[in-house]
């Protein structure tokens, strides 16, 4: 009789453990699905929110990009659960090139950004690990916390390197120095009105890497700490 009771107790505990595991896994899957739905919904909200700026964007080429301003124009709204920012990034002559919208979720620490030019749109999604990057809905790769852009099946494609002695950060595509990004001073203000101090070796092959890391550096990363 005692053996039978022990077997029943063991069986009950086993069934309870399995039920708990099924509940936990199901809850996790549902929560992941819920996050994806929220992110998808909020990207659509950002698109509507920045429409006031996208209609006025100018076509751009390398010459306009060289004149990119280091100071985005932005309006910020804070709520209890999230904060949003919308605005545009222009040349130093106030010609708008990129419109952007950002939403940061206070509780989870996640953040998303939609950045649009007259012909392209890029999506950034920080998930507390790294920042995933998309062109429209096409997954391109991710950016690590130390500014490494991993594309082409998680291969290092480009990176931002900072050196304390310099007032700029260097963007490398592979081993090629393609541009220098001006940094902020000790008060957090840009040392120059221009985003770039120098261009090296810019071409169509590394254009995406330059744009993605520039938008990340100027618009996205500063908001992660707000």
Steps between C-alpha positions, in 0.01 A plus 500: 500500500784738593672426168181578310463834682862590418439416132185715493680791666790469256258481207314807625822696535613394153170604342509831689856567381407424139191720525710785642755464220226501236346810658837676517593420140153594373505826696847578360390432141186710546702787650746491210211508254343787693827699489528448125142620449560808715823585315332454161207718609727772637712516185177579315425772755847648450445505125182700542663724760789608274292546186502873569875491426528233230303701245769770505812282470741584219677246275860467611836380379851487643539879493192550719616224732833677548303803620289302747433689821606360838190654661168326431182702545274303734185524710479269803190383688524296819233267633498273804577185298691638204643811339493602135713729290441620147690733275739526212869507419605760246807642333670795670292715262174364647417273205318201657647164393371252761179497702497287812276377777616328818311318774666383821321260735591594858420170672673262257777733385425417136511773238403529134573758233368557150723717279387592150662678208323592179566149364596270789382411846699334777370343818702458820392282794701480823398192702732541802765291328574662166333721241339322205498691171250468214450665164122518480422148628820337375734398781851632431691415816563641846719751684673395821537714813858581394388633160575197280263461206454129434339421166532227237418213737651664808831594340668824609418744220577842646579659834548827685833545680562772759837617622532728804756724332268578209190717482349268246403134462606306193258290296669198345353276230714192540849649543423810292468837673193648327400796720561690823206586725537809716445428870340701779697705751497444878167684529337266248491764226631428148850641442392592147174576323600234245448131572809407296846651499647280225390252233736224382426239237122542491337295224176317426633177651530642850225763478255296710754446777582870512136608513398235756786574740458876457128486582576271793772734632317831451137407570460161664777439751472839681137417582583164659626681810209742536 
